[in-house]
C-alpha cells in the first residue's frame, strides 16, 4: 500500500508543484499585496488594510468598469450561444462542403486575437472601413464605431461574437451527436413536427452543454482584454474599460499595484461565485432530467 501511495505521489508531483508555483503562491502573494500601497517599483511597501478595497468600491472608474463588463457579457454570451447553436444545427447535416464550412466557421477562434483585432480595427474605420460601406449599402447612416463612446462597445461585442461562434458551434455539434436518434423517431411516430422536436427534445437534451457554455463564456467575458487593448485601449472616455482592463491600468500604467491586486481579487471572487452557481445549476438540471 505504501508503495502504491508513493507511486501515485510521484505521478501527481509535477502537477502539484506547478500548481503551487504558478497558482497557489501567486494567488496568496496577490492577496497580500492588495492590503499594501506597493507602487510596483519601490522595494518598500506599507500595510494599509482594507483601504484599497474601500477606494475601488467608491471609485467611479470601478463602477463604470463593472457596468461595461456586464454590458459586454450580455452582449456577447447570448448571441454567441444562439448563433453557435444555429450553425451547429445547419452544419451537422452532411452535405457537400459541410466540412469546409465548419473549418471556416471555427477558424476565427484559433486565429490570434491581436492579429484579427487589427483587421477589425480597420473594418470599423469610419471613413474607409467595410462596416460603414455595408451600412451605406443598406441605406443606414454611418457610425463612428471605435471612435465614439456610444458605439465603441458595440464594435467590441460584434468582433467577440464573430470570433466565438465557431468555438460554441463545435461544442453544440458534439452535444447534438449524443442525442439518441430513437427519441426523434418516437416523436415522429407521435406526430411531432420539427419545431416541437427542437423545443421538447433537442433543447432539453443539450441543456448541460448550454449551461457549460454560459459559465465559460461569462468567465471569458470577465477576463476580456486583448481586443480592448488593441482596438480601443479602454476608450473613448473609458466606455470600453472592463474589470480586467481596469486592473491593467492600475498596475502597469498608474503603478498602483495594491489597488490593482484588490481589483484582481474582486475578479477572482466573481469568477469563483459564477462557477459555483453554474456548476450547481447544471448538476440540478441533469438530476432533474
C-alpha positions as CSV (number, residue, x, y, z in Angstrom):
1,X,0.0,0.0,0.0
2,X,2.8,2.4,0.9
3,X,4.5,1.6,-2.4
4,X,1.3,2.4,-4.3
5,X,0.8,5.7,-2.5
6,X,4.4,6.6,-3.3
7,X,3.8,5.8,-7.0
8,X,0.7,8.0,-7.0
9,X,2.6,10.8,-5.4
10,X,5.3,10.6,-8.0
11,X,2.8,10.9,-10.8
12,X,1.0,13.8,-9.1
13,X,4.1,15.6,-8.1
14,X,4.8,17.5,-11.3
15,X,1.2,18.8,-11.5
16,X,1.1,19.7,-7.8
17,X,4.5,21.5,-8.0
18,X,3.4,23.6,-11.0
19,X,0.0,24.3,-9.3
20,X,1.8,25.5,-6.2
21,X,4.4,27.6,-8.1
22,X,2.1,29.2,-10.7
23,X,-1.3,29.4,-8.9
24,X,-1.3,29.0,-5.1
25,X,1.8,31.1,-4.3
26,X,0.9,33.9,-6.8
27,X,-2.7,33.9,-5.5
28,X,-1.7,34.5,-1.9
29,X,1.0,36.9,-2.9
30,X,-1.5,39.0,-4.8
31,X,-3.9,38.8,-1.8
32,X,-1.2,40.1,0.4
33,X,-0.2,42.9,-1.9
34,X,-3.9,44.1,-2.1
35,X,-3.5,45.2,1.5
36,X,-0.5,47.3,0.8
37,X,0.4,50.6,-1.0
38,X,3.1,49.0,-3.2
39,X,3.9,51.0,-6.3
40,X,5.4,48.1,-8.3
41,X,8.8,49.9,-8.3
42,X,9.9,50.6,-4.8
43,X,11.2,47.7,-2.7
44,X,9.3,49.1,0.2
45,X,5.6,48.7,0.9
46,X,3.3,49.7,3.8
47,X,0.3,47.8,5.1
48,X,-3.0,49.8,4.5
49,X,-5.6,47.3,5.5
50,X,-8.8,47.5,3.5
51,X,-8.1,50.9,2.2
52,X,-7.6,49.7,-1.4
53,X,-10.9,47.8,-1.3
54,X,-12.7,50.9,0.0
55,X,-11.1,53.0,-2.6
56,X,-12.1,50.8,-5.6
57,X,-15.7,50.3,-4.4
58,X,-16.1,54.1,-4.1
59,X,-14.2,54.8,-7.4
60,X,-16.4,55.9,-10.3
61,X,-14.0,54.2,-12.7
62,X,-14.6,50.8,-10.9
63,X,-18.4,51.2,-11.2
64,X,-18.1,52.1,-14.8
65,X,-15.8,49.1,-15.4
66,X,-18.4,46.8,-13.7
67,X,-21.2,48.2,-15.9
68,X,-19.1,47.8,-19.0
69,X,-18.3,44.2,-18.1
70,X,-22.0,43.4,-17.6
71,X,-22.9,45.1,-21.0
72,X,-20.1,43.2,-22.7
73,X,-21.1,39.9,-21.1
74,X,-24.8,40.1,-22.0
75,X,-23.9,41.4,-25.5
76,X,-21.6,38.5,-26.3
77,X,-22.8,35.5,-24.4
78,X,-26.4,35.3,-25.7
79,X,-25.6,35.9,-29.4
80,X,-22.6,33.6,-29.3
81,X,-24.7,30.7,-27.8
82,X,-27.7,31.3,-30.1
83,X,-25.7,31.7,-33.3
84,X,-23.4,28.8,-32.4
85,X,-26.4,26.6,-31.9
86,X,-27.9,27.7,-35.3
87,X,-24.6,27.0,-37.1
88,X,-24.4,23.6,-35.4
89,X,-27.9,22.7,-36.4
90,X,-27.1,23.6,-40.0
91,X,-23.6,22.1,-40.3
92,X,-24.3,18.9,-38.5
93,X,-26.2,17.7,-41.6
94,X,-23.8,16.2,-44.1
95,X,-23.8,18.0,-47.4
96,X,-21.3,19.0,-50.0
97,X,-18.7,21.3,-48.4
98,X,-20.1,21.0,-44.9
99,X,-16.6,20.2,-43.5
100,X,-15.2,23.3,-45.3
101,X,-17.9,25.5,-43.8
102,X,-17.2,24.0,-40.3
103,X,-13.5,24.8,-40.7
104,X,-14.2,28.4,-41.9
105,X,-16.6,29.0,-39.1
106,X,-14.1,27.7,-36.5
107,X,-11.1,29.4,-37.9
108,X,-11.6,32.8,-36.2
109,X,-11.4,31.1,-32.8
110,X,-7.9,29.7,-33.4
111,X,-6.6,32.9,-35.1
112,X,-4.6,35.1,-32.7
113,X,-6.8,37.7,-31.2
114,X,-4.3,40.5,-31.7
115,X,-4.0,39.9,-35.4
116,X,-7.7,39.8,-36.1
117,X,-8.3,42.8,-33.8
118,X,-6.0,44.8,-36.0
119,X,-8.0,43.8,-39.1
120,X,-11.4,44.6,-37.4
121,X,-10.0,48.0,-36.3
122,X,-9.6,48.7,-40.0
123,X,-13.1,47.3,-40.8
124,X,-14.6,49.7,-38.2
125,X,-12.6,52.7,-39.6
126,X,-15.3,55.4,-40.1
127,X,-14.2,56.8,-43.5
128,X,-12.7,53.8,-45.3
129,X,-13.8,50.7,-43.3
130,X,-16.1,48.0,-44.7
131,X,-18.6,48.4,-41.8
132,X,-19.8,51.8,-42.9
133,X,-19.8,50.7,-46.6
134,X,-22.2,47.9,-45.6
135,X,-24.4,50.3,-43.7
136,X,-24.4,52.7,-46.7
137,X,-25.4,49.8,-48.9
138,X,-28.3,49.0,-46.6
139,X,-29.4,52.6,-46.6
140,X,-28.4,53.2,-43.0
141,X,-26.3,56.2,-41.6
142,X,-22.6,55.6,-41.0
143,X,-21.3,55.2,-37.4
144,X,-18.1,56.3,-35.7
145,X,-17.7,52.8,-34.3
146,X,-14.5,52.7,-32.2
147,X,-14.1,56.4,-32.3
148,X,-17.2,57.2,-30.3
149,X,-18.1,56.3,-26.7
150,X,-21.6,55.5,-27.9
151,X,-20.7,52.8,-30.4
152,X,-17.2,51.5,-29.3
153,X,-18.6,48.8,-27.1
154,X,-20.8,47.7,-29.9
155,X,-17.8,47.2,-32.2
156,X,-16.0,45.2,-29.5
157,X,-19.1,43.0,-29.0
158,X,-19.5,42.3,-32.7
159,X,-15.9,41.3,-33.0
160,X,-16.1,39.0,-30.0
161,X,-19.3,37.3,-31.2
162,X,-17.8,36.7,-34.6
163,X,-14.7,35.1,-33.0
164,X,-16.7,33.0,-30.5
165,X,-19.3,31.4,-32.8
166,X,-17.1,28.6,-34.1
167,X,-16.0,27.5,-30.7
168,X,-19.6,27.4,-29.4
169,X,-20.6,25.6,-32.6
170,X,-18.1,22.8,-32.0
171,X,-19.5,22.0,-28.5
172,X,-23.0,22.0,-29.8
173,X,-22.2,19.7,-32.6
174,X,-20.8,17.2,-30.2
175,X,-23.9,17.6,-28.0
176,X,-26.3,17.1,-30.9
177,X,-24.5,13.9,-31.9
178,X,-25.1,12.5,-28.5
179,X,-28.9,12.9,-28.6
180,X,-30.4,9.4,-29.3
181,X,-31.9,9.2,-32.7
182,X,-34.6,6.8,-31.3
183,X,-36.2,9.7,-29.4
184,X,-36.7,11.6,-32.6
185,X,-38.1,8.6,-34.3
186,X,-40.6,8.0,-31.5
187,X,-41.6,11.7,-31.6
188,X,-42.1,11.4,-35.4
189,X,-44.5,8.4,-34.9
190,X,-46.4,10.5,-32.3
191,X,-46.9,13.2,-35.0
192,X,-44.4,15.9,-33.6
193,X,-43.2,18.4,-36.1
194,X,-39.7,19.8,-36.4
195,X,-40.4,22.8,-34.1
196,X,-41.8,20.6,-31.4
197,X,-38.9,18.2,-31.6
198,X,-36.5,21.2,-31.2
199,X,-38.1,22.7,-28.2
200,X,-39.1,19.5,-26.4
201,X,-36.3,17.2,-27.3
202,X,-33.2,19.0,-28.7
203,X,-33.0,21.9,-26.2
204,X,-33.5,19.8,-23.1
205,X,-31.1,17.2,-24.2
206,X,-28.3,19.7,-24.9
207,X,-29.0,21.9,-21.9
208,X,-25.9,20.7,-19.9
209,X,-23.8,21.9,-22.8
210,X,-25.7,25.2,-22.8
211,X,-25.0,25.7,-19.0
212,X,-21.4,24.9,-19.5
213,X,-21.0,27.3,-22.4
214,X,-22.8,30.0,-20.5
215,X,-20.5,29.7,-17.5
216,X,-17.3,29.5,-19.6
217,X,-18.4,32.5,-21.7
218,X,-19.2,34.5,-18.6
219,X,-15.7,33.8,-17.2
220,X,-14.2,34.7,-20.6
221,X,-16.2,37.9,-20.7
222,X,-15.0,39.0,-17.3
223,X,-11.4,38.3,-18.4
224,X,-11.6,40.0,-21.8
225,X,-8.5,42.1,-22.6
226,X,-6.8,41.5,-26.0
227,X,-9.4,43.1,-28.3
228,X,-9.9,46.0,-25.9
229,X,-6.2,46.8,-25.7
230,X,-5.7,46.6,-29.5
231,X,-8.9,48.2,-30.7
232,X,-9.8,50.9,-28.1
233,X,-7.3,50.9,-25.2
234,X,-10.4,51.2,-22.9
235,X,-11.7,54.3,-24.6
236,X,-13.1,56.5,-25.8
237,X,-13.7,58.1,-22.4
238,X,-13.5,54.7,-20.6
239,X,-16.5,53.4,-22.5
240,X,-14.8,50.0,-23.1
241,X,-12.8,49.7,-19.9
242,X,-13.8,46.4,-18.2
243,X,-12.6,45.0,-14.9
244,X,-9.5,43.3,-16.3
245,X,-8.6,46.4,-18.3
246,X,-9.0,48.4,-15.1
247,X,-6.6,46.1,-13.4
248,X,-4.1,46.6,-16.2
249,X,-4.4,50.4,-16.0
250,X,-3.9,50.4,-12.2
251,X,-1.0,48.0,-12.3
252,X,1.0,48.9,-15.4
253,X,0.0,52.5,-16.2
254,X,-0.6,54.0,-12.8
255,X,1.8,51.7,-10.9
256,X,-0.8,51.2,-8.1
257,X,-0.1,47.5,-7.6
258,X,-2.0,47.4,-4.3
259,X,-5.2,48.8,-5.8
260,X,-4.7,46.6,-8.9
261,X,-4.4,43.5,-6.7
262,X,-7.6,44.4,-5.0
263,X,-9.4,44.6,-8.4
264,X,-7.8,41.2,-9.2
265,X,-9.2,39.7,-6.0
266,X,-12.7,41.0,-6.9
267,X,-12.4,39.5,-10.4
268,X,-11.4,36.2,-8.8
269,X,-14.3,36.2,-6.3
270,X,-16.8,37.0,-9.0
271,X,-15.4,34.2,-11.2
272,X,-15.5,31.7,-8.4
273,X,-19.1,32.6,-7.4
274,X,-20.3,32.3,-11.0
275,X,-18.5,29.0,-11.5
276,X,-20.1,27.5,-8.4
277,X,-23.6,28.8,-9.3
278,X,-23.2,27.4,-12.9
279,X,-22.0,24.0,-11.7
280,X,-24.8,23.7,-9.2
281,X,-27.5,24.7,-11.8
282,X,-26.1,22.2,-14.3
283,X,-26.0,19.5,-11.7
284,X,-29.6,20.1,-10.5
285,X,-30.8,20.2,-14.1
286,X,-29.1,17.0,-15.1
287,X,-30.5,15.3,-11.9
288,X,-34.0,16.6,-12.8
289,X,-33.7,15.3,-16.3
